[in-house]
Amino acid sequence: QLQLVESGGGLVQPGGSLRLSCTASGFTLDDYTIGWFRQAPGKEREGVSCFGSGNGYTYYAESVKGRFTISIDNAKTTAYLQMNSLNPEDTAVYYCVADRRPPRARTWAQTFKYDYWGQGTQVTVSS
C-alpha cells in the first residue's frame, strides 16, 4: 500500500524556519511528482510547491517563492520542504502529495491531480 507520512510541523516565531519531511512507503519517488499543499482555517487548500522526478520541473506558489525550497533525498524515499522567513500567513496544515504524472504549469497546483495524500502536519507561525 502506498503511503505518505509527513513530519516536522510545529510552532515557530515569525521570521523563523521549519523543515517538513514526507516519507514514502510502498514506493519510491522515481518518476513521481511529489508536492506540498496547505490549508489554513476557513480557506481552500492551495498548492505550495511540487517537483517532478521524471521531468525535473519545480513549481512554487508566488506567496512562497524565495522562501521555501522543495527537495528529495538521494534514496528517493523522502521529500522535504524547507521553509524560511515564515510569517503568520503561512500557518496551515501542510499535506504531502504524490502522483505518477509529471507536473505541468497549468495543473500542478490543482488538488485533483494528485492520487496520494498524507495525513497532514500542522504549522503555526506565531509570537
DSSP file (Angstrom, degrees, kcal/mol; ACC not computed):
  #  RESIDUE AA STRUCTURE BP1 BP2  ACC     N-H-->O    O-->H-N    N-H-->O    O-->H-N    TCO  KAPPA ALPHA  PHI   PSI    X-CA   Y-CA   Z-CA
    1    1 A Q              0   0    0      0, 0.0     2,-0.4     0, 0.0    26,-0.1   0.000 360.0 360.0 360.0 132.8    0.0    0.0    0.0
    2    2 A L        +     0   0    0     24,-0.1     2,-0.3    22,-0.1    24,-0.2  -0.666 360.0 171.2 -83.8 128.3    1.4    3.4   -1.0
    3    3 A Q  E     -A   25   0A   0     22,-2.4    22,-2.5    -2,-0.4     2,-0.4  -0.975  25.1-156.0-138.5 151.7    1.5    5.9    1.9
    4    4 A L  E     -A   24   0A   0    113,-0.4     2,-0.5    -2,-0.3   115,-0.5  -0.995  12.1-169.2-123.9 132.6    2.9    9.3    2.6
    5    5 A V  E     -A   23   0A   0     18,-1.9    18,-2.6    -2,-0.4     2,-0.2  -0.974   6.5-156.5-127.9 120.0    3.8   10.4    6.1
    6    6 A E  E     +A   22   0A   0     -2,-0.5     2,-0.3    16,-0.2    16,-0.2  -0.582  17.6 164.6 -91.6 155.5    4.6   14.0    7.0
    7    7 A S  E     +A   21   0A   0     14,-2.0    14,-2.8    -2,-0.2   114,-0.1  -0.965  40.6  69.5-155.6 167.2    6.6   15.2    9.9
    8    8 A G        +     0   0    0     -2,-0.3    11,-0.3     1,-0.3    14,-0.0   0.388  60.5 133.8 103.9  -3.8    8.3   18.3   11.1
    9    9 A G        +     0   0    0     12,-0.1     2,-0.3     9,-0.1    -1,-0.3  -0.200  22.5 116.0 -71.7 171.3    5.5   20.6   11.8
   10   10 A G  E     -d  123   0B   0    112,-0.9   114,-2.8   111,-0.1     2,-0.5  -0.989  62.4 -44.9 162.2-165.0    5.2   22.7   14.9
   11   11 A L  E     +d  124   0B   0     -2,-0.3     2,-0.3   112,-0.2   114,-0.2  -0.851  52.7 169.5-101.4 131.0    5.1   26.2   16.4
   12   12 A V  E     -d  125   0B   0    112,-2.7   114,-2.1    -2,-0.5     3,-0.1  -0.984  32.0-114.1-140.2 149.8    7.6   28.8   15.2
   13   13 A Q    >   -     0   0    0     -2,-0.3     3,-2.3   112,-0.2    73,-0.2  -0.465  49.9 -81.4 -79.2 154.4    8.0   32.5   15.6
   14   14 A P  T 3  S+     0   0    0      0, 0.0    73,-0.2     0, 0.0    -1,-0.1  -0.290 120.7  27.3 -53.8 136.7    7.7   34.9   12.7
   15   15 A G  T 3  S+     0   0    0     71,-3.7    70,-0.6     1,-0.3    72,-0.1   0.277 100.9 117.2  90.2  -9.9   10.9   35.0   10.8
   16   16 A G    <   -     0   0    0     -3,-2.3    70,-2.3    70,-0.3     2,-0.3  -0.092  56.6-123.3 -83.7-175.5   11.8   31.5   11.8
   17   17 A S        -     0   0    0     67,-0.2     2,-0.3    68,-0.2    67,-0.2  -0.924  20.3-179.7-131.6 152.6   12.3   28.3    9.8
   18   18 A L  E     - B   0  83A   0     65,-2.1    65,-3.3    -2,-0.3     2,-0.5  -0.979  16.1-147.1-143.6 152.7   11.0   24.8    9.7
   19   19 A R  E     - B   0  82A   0     -2,-0.3     2,-0.3   -11,-0.3    63,-0.2  -0.975  13.8-157.8-123.8 119.6   11.7   21.8    7.6
   20   20 A L  E     - B   0  81A   0     61,-2.4    61,-2.2    -2,-0.5     2,-0.4  -0.701   6.9-155.8 -91.0 144.9    8.9   19.4    6.8
   21   21 A S  E     -AB   7  80A   0    -14,-2.8   -14,-2.0    -2,-0.3     2,-0.4  -0.914   8.3-166.1-119.7 149.4    9.6   15.8    5.8
   22   22 A C  E     -AB   6  79A   0     57,-2.5    57,-2.7    -2,-0.4     2,-0.5  -0.944   8.6-163.0-136.1 112.6    7.5   13.4    3.7
   23   23 A T  E     -AB   5  78A   0    -18,-2.6   -18,-1.9    -2,-0.4     2,-0.4  -0.847   8.2-147.8-102.6 127.3    8.4    9.8    3.8
   24   24 A A  E     -A    4   0A   0     53,-3.0     2,-0.4    -2,-0.5   -20,-0.2  -0.747  13.4-171.1 -91.9 136.4    7.0    7.5    1.1
   25   25 A S  E     +A    3   0A   0    -22,-2.5   -22,-2.4    -2,-0.4     3,-0.1  -0.985  68.6  24.2-126.8 141.4    6.3    3.8    1.9
   26   26 A G  S    S+     0   0    0     -2,-0.4     2,-0.3   -24,-0.2   -24,-0.1   0.345 124.2  34.1  90.1  -7.2    5.4    1.2   -0.5
   27   27 A F  S    S-     0   0    0    -24,-0.2     2,-0.3   -26,-0.1   -24,-0.1  -0.979  74.4-120.1-163.9 164.3    7.1    3.0   -3.4
   28   28 A T        -     0   0    0     -2,-0.3    49,-0.2     2,-0.1    48,-0.1  -0.731  30.4-115.6-107.8 167.2   10.0    5.3   -4.3
   29   29 A L    >   +     0   0    0     47,-3.4     3,-2.1    -2,-0.3    24,-0.2   0.381  68.7 129.9 -87.8   5.0    9.7    8.7   -5.7
   30   30 A D  T 3  S+     0   0    0     46,-0.3    -2,-0.1     1,-0.3     3,-0.1  -0.401  85.8   2.1 -57.1 130.4   11.4    7.9   -9.0
   31   31 A D  T 3  S+     0   0    0      1,-0.2     2,-0.3    -2,-0.1    -1,-0.3   0.596 109.9 117.7  66.3  12.0    9.2    9.1  -11.8
   32   32 A Y    <   -     0   0    0     -3,-2.1    21,-2.4    22,-0.0     2,-0.6  -0.800  65.4-129.3-104.3 151.3    6.7   10.6   -9.4
   33   33 A T  E     -FE  52  99B   0     66,-3.5    66,-2.0    -2,-0.3     2,-0.4  -0.886  29.1-167.7 -89.0 127.9    5.7   14.2   -8.9
   34   34 A I  E     +FE  51  98B   0     17,-2.6    17,-2.8    -2,-0.6     2,-0.3  -0.951  16.8 155.0-118.2 138.9    6.0   15.0   -5.2
   35   35 A G  E     -FE  50  97B   0     62,-2.6    62,-2.5    -2,-0.4     2,-0.4  -0.894  34.5-119.4-152.7-179.7    4.5   18.1   -3.8
   36   36 A W  E     -FE  49  96B   0     13,-2.9    12,-3.0    -2,-0.3    13,-1.6  -0.996  20.1-179.3-133.1 135.1    3.1   20.1   -0.9
   37   37 A F  E     -FE  47  95B   0     58,-2.7    58,-2.9    -2,-0.4     2,-0.3  -0.818   9.4-159.5-118.8 165.2   -0.3   21.7   -0.3
   38   38 A R  E     -FE  46  94B   0      8,-2.3     8,-3.0    -2,-0.3     2,-0.4  -0.991   7.2-161.0-144.8 155.5   -1.6   23.6    2.6
   39   39 A Q  E     - E   0  93B   0     54,-2.0    54,-2.3    -2,-0.3     6,-0.2  -0.947   6.9-162.6-140.3 117.2   -4.9   24.6    4.1
   40   40 A A    >   -     0   0    0      4,-0.4     3,-2.3    -2,-0.4    52,-0.1  -0.598  45.2 -76.4 -91.2 157.7   -5.5   27.4    6.5
   41   41 A P  T 3  S+     0   0    0      0, 0.0    -1,-0.1     0, 0.0     3,-0.1  -0.297 118.2   5.6 -56.2 129.5   -8.6   27.6    8.6
   42   42 A G  T 3  S+     0   0    0      1,-0.2     2,-0.3    -3,-0.1    -3,-0.0   0.518 113.4 101.7  76.4   4.8  -11.5   28.9    6.6
   43   43 A K  S <  S-     0   0    0     -3,-2.3    -1,-0.2     1,-0.0     2,-0.1  -0.807  75.1-101.4-120.7 161.6   -9.5   28.8    3.3
   44   44 A E        -     0   0    0     -2,-0.3    -4,-0.4     1,-0.1     2,-0.2  -0.387  46.5 -93.4 -75.1 156.7   -9.3   26.5    0.4
   45   45 A R        -     0   0    0     -6,-0.2     2,-0.4    -2,-0.1    -6,-0.2  -0.516  49.6-164.8 -68.7 135.6   -6.5   24.0    0.0
   46   46 A E  E     -F   38   0B   0     -8,-3.0    -8,-2.3    -2,-0.2     2,-0.3  -0.948  22.0-111.5-129.6 147.2   -3.7   25.6   -2.0
   47   47 A G  E     +F   37   0B   0     62,-0.5   -10,-0.3    -2,-0.4    62,-0.1  -0.563  29.5 177.0 -74.0 134.6   -0.6   24.2   -3.8
   48   48 A V  E     -     0   0B   0    -12,-3.0    13,-2.5     1,-0.4     2,-0.3   0.814  59.3 -31.6-102.8 -49.2    2.7   25.3   -2.3
   49   49 A S  E     -FG  36  60B   0    -13,-1.6   -13,-2.9    11,-0.2    -1,-0.4  -0.982  51.0-169.2-166.2 157.7    5.3   23.5   -4.4
   50   50 A C  E     -FG  35  59B   0      9,-1.9     9,-2.3    -2,-0.3     2,-0.4  -0.988   7.8-155.7-152.9 160.9    6.0   20.4   -6.4
   51   51 A F  E     -FG  34  58B   0    -17,-2.8   -17,-2.6    -2,-0.3     2,-0.8  -0.996  12.4-144.7-138.1 130.2    8.9   18.6   -8.0
   52   52 A G  E  >  -F   33   0B   0      5,-2.9     4,-2.7    -2,-0.4   -19,-0.3  -0.848   6.3-167.2 -97.3 109.7    8.7   16.2  -10.9
   53   53 A S  T  4 S+     0   0    0    -21,-2.4    -1,-0.2    -2,-0.8   -20,-0.1   0.820  88.8  51.8 -63.6 -29.5   11.2   13.5  -10.6
   54   54 A G  T  4 S+     0   0    0    -22,-0.2    -1,-0.2     1,-0.1   -21,-0.1   0.925 126.7  17.7 -74.3 -45.7   10.6   12.5  -14.2
   55   55 A N  T  4 S-     0   0    0      2,-0.1    -2,-0.2    48,-0.0    -1,-0.1   0.495  95.2-126.1-107.9  -4.5   11.0   15.8  -15.9
   56   56 A G     <  +     0   0    0     -4,-2.7     2,-0.2     1,-0.2    -3,-0.1   0.556  55.9 150.1  75.6   6.9   12.9   17.8  -13.2
   57   57 A Y        -     0   0    0     -5,-0.2    -5,-2.9    46,-0.1     2,-0.4  -0.512  27.1-165.1 -78.1 141.9   10.4   20.6  -13.2
   58   58 A T  E     -G   51   0B   0     -7,-0.2     2,-0.4    -2,-0.2    -7,-0.2  -0.986   4.4-172.3-126.7 137.1    9.9   22.5  -10.0
   59   59 A Y  E     -G   50   0B   0     -9,-2.3    -9,-1.9    -2,-0.4     2,-0.3  -0.964   2.6-173.1-129.7 147.0    7.0   24.9   -9.2
   60   60 A Y  E     -G   49   0B   0     -2,-0.4   -11,-0.2   -11,-0.2     2,-0.1  -0.987  29.8-112.1-134.7 146.8    6.3   27.2   -6.3
   61   61 A A    >>  -     0   0    0    -13,-2.5     3,-1.7    -2,-0.3     4,-1.1  -0.489  33.7-118.1 -67.9 148.2    3.3   29.3   -5.3
   62   62 A E  T 34 S+     0   0    0      1,-0.3     3,-0.4     2,-0.2    -1,-0.1   0.851 111.9  62.5 -57.5 -34.6    4.0   33.0   -5.7
   63   63 A S  T 34 S+     0   0    0      1,-0.2    -1,-0.3     3,-0.0   -15,-0.1   0.652 112.8  33.8 -69.1 -14.9    3.5   33.5   -2.0
   64   64 A V  T X> S+     0   0    0     -3,-1.7     3,-2.3   -16,-0.2     4,-2.2   0.472  82.1 127.6-119.6  -4.7    6.4   31.2   -1.1
   65   65 A K  T 3< S+     0   0    0     -4,-1.1     4,-0.1    -3,-0.4    -3,-0.0  -0.280  81.2  15.8 -56.9 134.7    8.9   31.8   -3.9
   66   66 A G  T 34 S+     0   0    0      2,-0.4    -1,-0.3     1,-0.1     3,-0.1   0.277 125.8  60.0  85.2 -11.7   12.3   32.7   -2.5
   67   67 A R  T <4 S+     0   0    0     -3,-2.3    17,-2.0     1,-0.2     2,-0.3   0.700  97.3  52.5-115.8 -33.2   11.4   31.4    1.0
   68   68 A F  E  <  -C   83   0A   0     -4,-2.2    -2,-0.4    15,-0.2     2,-0.4  -0.811  59.2-168.1-109.8 148.2   10.5   27.8    0.5
   69   69 A T  E     -C   82   0A   0     13,-2.3    13,-2.9    -2,-0.3     2,-0.4  -0.992   7.5-153.6-136.8 128.9   12.6   25.0   -1.1
   70   70 A I  E     +C   81   0A   0     -2,-0.4     2,-0.3    11,-0.2    11,-0.2  -0.790  24.8 161.1 -98.6 143.6   11.4   21.6   -2.1
   71   71 A S  E     -C   80   0A   0      9,-1.8     9,-2.9    -2,-0.4     2,-0.4  -0.970  27.8-141.7-154.0 166.9   13.9   18.7   -2.4
   72   72 A I  E     -C   79   0A   0     -2,-0.3     7,-0.2     7,-0.2    -2,-0.0  -0.988  26.9-115.6-133.1 142.6   14.2   14.9   -2.4
   73   73 A D    >   -     0   0    0      5,-2.6     3,-1.8    -2,-0.4     5,-0.1  -0.276  32.6-105.3 -74.4 165.9   16.9   12.8   -0.8
   74   74 A N  T 3  S+     0   0    0      1,-0.3    -1,-0.1     2,-0.1    -2,-0.0   0.796 120.1  58.7 -63.6 -28.4   19.2   10.6   -2.9
   75   75 A A  T 3  S-     0   0    0      3,-0.1    -1,-0.3     1,-0.0   -46,-0.1   0.582 104.0-132.3 -76.8  -7.9   17.4    7.4   -2.0
   76   76 A K  S <  S+     0   0    0     -3,-1.8   -47,-3.4     2,-0.2   -46,-0.3   0.840  80.7 103.1  60.3  34.6   14.2    8.9   -3.5
   77   77 A T  S    S+     0   0    0      1,-0.2   -53,-3.0   -49,-0.2     2,-0.4   0.571  72.3  47.8-116.8 -16.9   12.2    8.0   -0.4
   78   78 A T  E     -B   23   0A   0    -55,-0.2    -5,-2.6    -5,-0.1     2,-0.3  -0.988  59.7-163.7-133.3 133.0   11.9   11.3    1.4
   79   79 A A  E     -BC  22  72A   0    -57,-2.7   -57,-2.5    -2,-0.4     2,-0.3  -0.827  12.4-157.8-109.2 153.1   10.8   14.7    0.2
   80   80 A Y  E     -BC  21  71A   0     -9,-2.9    -9,-1.8    -2,-0.3     2,-0.4  -0.915  15.4-158.6-129.3 154.2   11.5   17.9    2.2
   81   81 A L  E     -BC  20  70A   0    -61,-2.2   -61,-2.4    -2,-0.3     2,-0.6  -0.897  13.9-160.5-130.6 104.5   10.0   21.4    2.3
   82   82 A Q  E     -BC  19  69A   0    -13,-2.9   -13,-2.3    -2,-0.4     2,-0.5  -0.756  10.5-166.3 -85.1 123.3   12.5   23.9    3.8
   83   83 A M  E     +BC  18  68A   0    -65,-3.3   -65,-2.1    -2,-0.6     2,-0.3  -0.948  10.3 174.6-119.2 116.7   10.5   26.9    4.9
   84   84 A N        +     0   0    0    -17,-2.0   -67,-0.2    -2,-0.5   -68,-0.2  -0.748  59.0  24.1-116.3 164.3   12.4   30.1    5.8
   85   85 A S  S    S-     0   0    0    -70,-0.6    -1,-0.2    -2,-0.3   -68,-0.2   0.892  82.5-166.8  50.0  47.0   11.2   33.6    6.8
   86   86 A L        -     0   0    0    -70,-2.3   -71,-3.7    -3,-0.2   -70,-0.3  -0.311   9.2-171.6 -66.8 145.6    7.9   32.2    8.0
   87   87 A N    >   -     0   0    0    -73,-0.2     3,-2.6   -72,-0.1     4,-0.2  -0.879  41.3 -96.1-131.6 166.8    5.1   34.6    8.7
   88   88 A P  G >  S+     0   0    0      0, 0.0     3,-1.6     0, 0.0    37,-0.3   0.770 118.9  66.9 -56.8 -26.5    1.7   34.2   10.3
   89   89 A E  G 3  S+     0   0    0      1,-0.3   -49,-0.0   -49,-0.0    -3,-0.0   0.650  90.5  64.9 -69.8 -12.7    0.1   33.8    6.8
   90   90 A D  G <  S+     0   0    0     -3,-2.6     2,-0.3    35,-0.1    -1,-0.3   0.503  72.6 120.0 -84.9  -4.3    2.0   30.5    6.5
   91   91 A T    <   +     0   0    0     -3,-1.6     2,-0.3    -4,-0.2    33,-0.2  -0.456  42.1 106.4 -63.8 124.0    0.0   29.0    9.3
   92   92 A A  E    S- H   0 123B   0     31,-2.0    31,-2.7    -2,-0.3     2,-0.5  -0.972  75.8 -80.2-177.6 169.8   -1.8   26.0    8.0
   93   93 A V  E     -EH  39 122B   0    -54,-2.3   -54,-2.0    -2,-0.3     2,-0.5  -0.860  48.3-147.0 -87.0 127.8   -2.0   22.2    7.8
   94   94 A Y  E     -EH  38 121B   0     27,-3.1    27,-2.0    -2,-0.5     2,-0.4  -0.854  12.3-163.1-104.4 130.9    0.6   21.1    5.3
   95   95 A Y  E     -E   37   0B   0    -58,-2.9   -58,-2.7    -2,-0.5     2,-0.4  -0.923  12.3-141.0-116.7 135.8    0.0   18.0    3.2
   96   96 A C  E     -E   36   0B   0     -2,-0.4    22,-2.5   -60,-0.2     2,-0.3  -0.762  26.8-174.1 -89.0 140.1    2.4   15.9    1.2
   97   97 A V  E     -EI  35 117B   0    -62,-2.5   -62,-2.6    -2,-0.4     2,-0.3  -0.933  10.1-171.1-135.2 157.2    1.1   14.7   -2.2
   98   98 A A  E     +EI  34 116B   0     18,-1.9    18,-2.1    -2,-0.3    17,-0.8  -0.994   5.6 173.9-148.4 153.0    2.3   12.4   -5.0
   99   99 A D  E     -E   33   0B   0    -66,-2.0   -66,-3.5    -2,-0.3    15,-0.1  -0.986  34.2-131.1-156.9 149.4    1.3   11.5   -8.4
  100  100 A R  S    S+     0   0    0     -2,-0.3    -1,-0.1   -68,-0.2   -46,-0.1   0.749  84.4  85.9 -75.3 -22.5    2.7    9.4  -11.3
  101  101 A R  S    S-     0   0    0     12,-0.3   -68,-0.2   -68,-0.1    -2,-0.1  -0.535  87.2-108.2 -84.0 145.3    2.1   12.0  -13.9
  102  102 A P        -     0   0    0      0, 0.0     2,-0.1     0, 0.0    -1,-0.1  -0.343  41.6-101.4 -67.3 151.7    4.7   14.8  -14.5
  103  103 A P        -     0   0    0      0, 0.0     2,-0.3     0, 0.0   -46,-0.1  -0.431  34.5-162.0 -75.7 148.2    3.8   18.3  -13.3
  104  104 A R    >>  -     0   0    0     -2,-0.1     4,-2.3     1,-0.1     3,-0.6  -0.938  28.7-118.4-126.7 152.4    2.5   20.9  -15.7
  105  105 A A  T 34 S+     0   0    0     -2,-0.3     4,-0.3     1,-0.2    -1,-0.1   0.856 112.4  47.4 -58.4 -36.8    2.4   24.7  -15.2
  106  106 A R  T 34 S+     0   0    0      1,-0.2    -1,-0.2     2,-0.1     3,-0.0   0.754 125.3  24.4 -78.3 -23.0   -1.4   24.8  -15.5
  107  107 A T  T X4 S+     0   0    0     -3,-0.6     3,-2.1     1,-0.1     6,-0.3   0.503  85.5  98.9-123.5  -4.6   -2.3   21.9  -13.3
  108  108 A W  T 3< S+     0   0    0     -4,-2.3    -3,-0.1     1,-0.3   -59,-0.1   0.822  90.3  47.6 -60.8 -29.4    0.5   21.3  -10.7
  109  109 A A  T 3  S+     0   0    0     -4,-0.3   -62,-0.5    -5,-0.2     2,-0.5   0.251  87.3 107.3 -95.7  13.0   -1.5   23.3   -8.0
  110  110 A Q    X   -     0   0    0     -3,-2.1     3,-1.5     1,-0.1     4,-0.4  -0.797  64.4-144.9 -94.8 130.1   -4.8   21.5   -8.6
  111  111 A T  G >  S+     0   0    0     -2,-0.5     3,-1.3     1,-0.3    -1,-0.1   0.824  95.6  65.3 -62.3 -30.9   -5.8   19.1   -5.9
  112  112 A F  G 3  S+     0   0    0      1,-0.3    -1,-0.3    -3,-0.0    -3,-0.0   0.715  89.1  69.2 -67.7 -17.0   -7.4   16.7   -8.4
  113  113 A K  G <  S+     0   0    0     -3,-1.5     2,-0.5    -6,-0.3    -1,-0.3   0.779  86.5  77.6 -69.9 -24.9   -4.0   16.0  -10.0
  114  114 A Y    <   -     0   0    0     -3,-1.3   -15,-0.2    -4,-0.4     3,-0.0  -0.747  50.2-175.7-103.4 127.8   -2.7   14.0   -7.0
  115  115 A D  S    S+     0   0    0    -17,-0.8     2,-0.4    -2,-0.5   -16,-0.2   0.727  72.1  54.8 -86.8 -24.7   -3.7   10.5   -6.2
  116  116 A Y  E     +I   98   0B   0    -18,-2.1   -18,-1.9  -113,-0.0     2,-0.4  -0.941  61.6 178.1-122.7 132.9   -1.8   10.1   -3.0
  117  117 A W  E     -I   97   0B   0     -2,-0.4  -113,-0.4   -20,-0.2   -20,-0.2  -0.979  19.9-136.6-131.9 140.7   -2.1   12.4    0.1
  118  118 A G        -     0   0    0    -22,-2.5  -113,-0.2    -2,-0.4     3,-0.1  -0.259  34.3-104.2 -81.4-178.8   -0.5   12.3    3.5
  119  119 A Q        -     0   0    0   -115,-0.5  -114,-0.1     1,-0.1   -24,-0.1   0.631  62.5-115.2 -85.4 -13.9   -2.4   13.0    6.7
  120  120 A G        -     0   0    0    -24,-0.1     2,-0.4     1,-0.0   -25,-0.2   0.093  17.3-128.2  97.1 151.5   -1.1   16.5    7.2
  121  121 A T  E     - H   0  94B   0    -27,-2.0   -27,-3.1  -114,-0.1     2,-0.3  -0.999  24.0-119.9-137.7 136.7    1.1   18.2    9.7
  122  122 A Q  E     - H   0  93B   0     -2,-0.4  -112,-0.9   -29,-0.2     2,-0.5  -0.577  23.3-171.5 -82.3 132.6    0.3   21.5   11.5
  123  123 A V  E     -dH  10  92B   0    -31,-2.7   -31,-2.0    -2,-0.3     2,-0.5  -0.993   5.0-175.3-120.2 123.8    2.5   24.5   11.1
  124  124 A T  E     -d   11   0B   0   -114,-2.8  -112,-2.7    -2,-0.5     2,-0.7  -0.979   9.0-166.4-123.2 123.6    1.8   27.5   13.3
  125  125 A V  E     +d   12   0B   0     -2,-0.5     2,-0.3   -37,-0.3  -112,-0.2  -0.924  35.0 131.1-110.5 110.1    3.6   30.8   13.0
  126  126 A S              0   0    0   -114,-2.1    -2,-0.1    -2,-0.7   -39,-0.0  -0.994 360.0 360.0-158.8 147.9    3.0   33.0   16.0
  127  127 A S              0   0    0     -2,-0.3  -114,-0.1  -114,-0.2    -1,-0.1   0.421 360.0 360.0 -92.8 360.0    4.8   35.1   18.5
